[in-house]
Amino acid sequence: MPVSTLFEITITMSDDTTNRLVDEGFYLYGFKAVNSSTGGGKPLVWFVTDDYATSTDITWHDEYQAYTSRREIIPQGTISGINSYDIALGQTLTVDNISGTGTVGGSPGSSRRITVDNETTRPFTSGIAQLNHVAAGQSAKATPLAAFPLHGRNLDFFTPVEKVLLMFATAVIETSTVVEQAFGPGLLVDLTGVAQRDVTYDVDHGWGPSMPNWTTPVDSLTLLTPLLIQQDRSLPTPA
């Protein structure tokens, strides 16, 4: 197995901004992009925390799980009742039971994709989950990045994308909830080819830096699916 890569985003804020966010009940939200062969995917809340400070580190590894759920993908709905399995790029989760359970097989690293193969005639919701660590003193946990339809006798292919959307908001929304519009000002941070980025936030002036080619400001009410769900319908390259 290849050695996993640690990724990190550090958010820096002034004392005044930090105090105002805490006093006014703001939460820090994170979403992560996914590339899939399947249409109809929707982004999910990857993490939410109120445990932030003047310097906050968000870290994650390129370690994944594949999941299935019998929950339908509906706006504001939460994907729960999850069957999740540790999986590596190049491997396949074969779903062989109407409960959505299955087994993982294949050669790690043989491709850049994760496959979920539904051998039943029952439709599911599927996707990949990834470990993240935000709050100090709490262990990392894997939470789903997005939700996609998985029809009976069909395959879904997924490729992780190292882009993270950060957002402060006062709304209270659980992880694994379908969210289609930004509910606060956000910043899409691209870590393609790098392992670390530094960003800033000011409660009145918003996110920074605004000029680099690796950040994209996201206004409130912006549609999130085009930003976070990429589509690749090409066939996988044989190992």
Secondary structure, 3 states (H helix, E strand, C coil): CCCCCEEEEEEECCHHHHHHHHHCCCEEEEEEEEEECCCCCEEECCEEECCCCCEEEEEEECCEEEEEECCCCCCCCECCCEEEEEECCCCEEEECCCCCCEEEECCCCCCCCEEEEECCCCCEEEEEEEEEECCCCCCCEEEECEEEEECCCCEEEEEEEEEEEEEEECCCCCCCEECCECCCCEEEEECCCCCEEEEEEECCCEEECCCCCCEEEECCCCECHHHHEEECCCCCCCC
